[in-house]
Amino acid sequence: MKKIRIHFLLFMYENSQHQYRKYFKRTKRQWQFNEEQLLCFKEDSLGRILGEFYKKHGFRMIPKMENHDVYHLVTDYGTSMKEEIAMQYLLFGNGKRSAYLLGVMLLGSLVFPEYFKTYIRAYQKGKNMKPFHNWDFEGLLWQNFEHLRDCIQQKNIITHF
């Protein structure tokens, strides 16, 4: 039964992501790098880590959706269906708002209600992270990945002296 639910969500994704890019990402431009070029970045950079992510999983960059793959890296969420939905909850907690994100959260919750506690924990994790959902990660590809991830995973803390 779980395989059927996964296939249903994959079908929904495959039949919606093109329209989402076409109508909601109209003004966004695709990155100027491809998967092979990312592998030429410095070893500890975000660009290199992202290139290795594509190579390891056999993925190709989807134009105008490149940030999504960076979200996997900076949030430590994998690419299983459970983790994809949890990452959307994290992004919602982080402040991202879009019809597509809300649709994934709603559909994911209905199809996989047994993971709802995981989704709520992801939402809380997103609330406790520095807002990053609207960052231009293409401009940060040269940055040290570990430093970038550490920066994102720490919420701004106000210190009073």
Buried (B, 14 or more C-beta within 10 A) or exposed (E): EEEEBBEEBEEBBEEBBEEBBEEEBEEEEBBEBEBEEBBEBEEEBBBBBBBBBBEEEEEEBEEBBBBBBBBBBBBEBEEEBBBBBBBBBBBBBBEBEBEBBEBBBEBBBEBBEEBEEBBEBBBEBBBEBEBBBEBEBBEBBEBBBEEBBEBBBEEEEEEEE
